[in-house]
Amino acid sequence: MADPFIRVRGLEQKFGSQHVLRGVDLEVHRGETLVILGGSGGGKSVLLKHLPGLLQPWRGTVEIDGEDISTLTERQLAPYRRKVGIMFQGGALFDSLTVGENVAFSLREAGEKKGIRDRVAEALEIVRLPGQEKKMPSELSGGMRKRVALARAVVGRPACVLYDEPHAGLDPITADSIDHLIKDLQTGHGMTNVVVTHDMRSVFHIADRVAFIQEGRIHWTGSPEELKATEDPILRPFIDGDSGEPWAT
């Protein structure tokens, strides 16, 4: 197999006395959709924020395209962040900016001046929101806000997109439309996807590979088919949604 686009080795992170990541080893292969699963507080979102350098490791390394970004400054990180877009949990749109201004934000922050209007239109076309540049976030449904957030993540034409709980707060039909967009970016635009989610239905729709994080370490990796068949005592209740608690009748 070719060298991974992202490689994580021995990644540890602490916040005060809380040891969140305890030695994560993970590879993200070019062109795949990797889904990261795990219980609440297991470290999924913290891990995701290390991949574009939004957090620096306490210990360990993160490589993008073969280069270690673990100790780089904000200025040095800029070219690597252009390779990795991120769709934040909840969308994180600026309510005072229009849709077009939200999507263009990263381009303007990077100092680009030419072709912004065309790039924004292209990104909105990709997420199936053509011509919505002048709307305000308050005028959008939850699903539309997620699509605008995704347009902002892809407007810089990154090689990889990271998604932090893209299905949160969405009804099943809208969540399914987000899944279609994620797979379209992979198959139609050649992008690599890393998706943090709790939505098991989506896992089996979009994943090429699954990684399960437990207590700050990668507990299991495999295909969706292997996940369906596993009898792992930690994974099985998570897949089945079974807490093991008896319910009163």
Secondary structure by P-SEA (a helix, b strand, c coil): cccccbbbcbbbbbccccccccbbbbbbccccbbbbbbcccccaaaaaaaccccccccccccccccccccccccccaaaaaaabbbbcccccccccccaaaaaaaaaaaaccccaaaaaaaaaaaaaccccccccccccccaaaaaaaaaaaaacccccbbbbccccccccaaaaaaaaaaaaaaacccbbbbbbbcccaaaaaacccbbbbbccccccccccaaaaaacccaaaaaaaaccccccccc
